[in-house]
Amino acid sequence: MLITPARILWLFAFLVSAVSCASFTNPLKAKNGSDPHIVYTGGYYYLVTTTWTNIQVTRATTLGGLKTATPTTIWTDSTASRSGNFWAPELHWINDRWYLYYSAGTTACCDNQRSHVLQGTTDILGSWSYLGRLSAEWGIDSTILRMSDANYFVWSRFSPNGLQSLYIAKMTSPSVIGTPYLLSEPTLSWETVGGAVNEGPAAMYHGGKTYIAYSASYCWTESYQLGLLTWNGGDPLLQSSWAKTGPVFSSSNGNLGTGHNGFFVSPDGTEIWNVYHATTVSGGSCDGNRYTMAQKVNWNSDGTPNFGSAPSLSTVLQGPSGEP
Ligand SMILES: *[C@@H]1O[C@H](CO)[C@@H](O)[C@H](O)[C@H]1NC(C)=O
């Protein structure tokens, strides 16, 4: 066989495509990619983000496949008190079925936002029904913290000091919570840029440790960024059982206001990935001009998480371990 330049080029192209099949570039969702949350289950990634008008799920077998998959609208609601401003949807598997936690309020933004939950089936793209409102007060960005004794509801609401803070409550069912306790107030310099804010909590479990990442400072700034709470083994309801560090993940390489993250596990279960939003709009953004990014969480030699920095959008990343 004659080794022509054309054949060498063909062989090279073949090898490149063979090794890059599980790689991807960010963003995973270029517009309306705010407040992203991903679960991997049954061979698929399911991505949900804030779309304001409804709740949509995008599904794909690879992370890179989410970029071109068509979203499915799984929920709309004409009930006036929860008909608009659908924010921060999250999928959680509790007692053998899916639940979708989200914030919504009236179509006029944003003083009527409350945390709500939908009940699903075993199929995320199957049918959903409204289950309930978790709290009567203004509240947003709810998530579930799984501890050995119970599930805990963690969300953002106002503290008596008038600061948008993180709260925690023990759950007695997927739609009922006990007394809310103050978990974290925005008091440090990096939590108060443009406004004092703690929101977007996300739980992570690794090496016997339990963490809650959260977003700090105001979203219309480039200082919207992640902080971290590390559980010390005490009563999860007490602020003193959590040590605050941060910022742990901030604007970098042209990605501004990196925050409102979620965590998901790779298909083979060996890696934890961070999914978050960022914007190129100088001064930051709280609207649909935020895109979804994902990258692996690394671990320092002392066992603490290392979130690294948000790579430039041209960076080719290796996909999660175990992708087809
Ligand atoms: C995001 O979605 C909203 C509601 O559908 C739409 O009005 C807006 O134009 C979208 N934003 C971007 C940047 O595409």
The ligand as an ORCA input file, in Angstrom:
! r2SCAN-3c Opt
* xyz 0 1
  C     -34.431     33.414     27.847
  O     -35.777     32.995     27.873
  C     -36.701     34.072     27.969
  C     -38.071     33.504     28.217
  O     -38.414     32.544     27.236
  C     -36.603     34.915     26.701
  O     -37.489     35.991     26.755
  C     -35.172     35.427     26.569
  O     -35.001     36.100     25.339
  C     -34.159     34.300     26.658
  N     -32.820     34.878     26.794
  C     -31.854     34.705     25.896
  C     -30.564     35.392     26.186
  O     -31.984     34.010     24.903
*
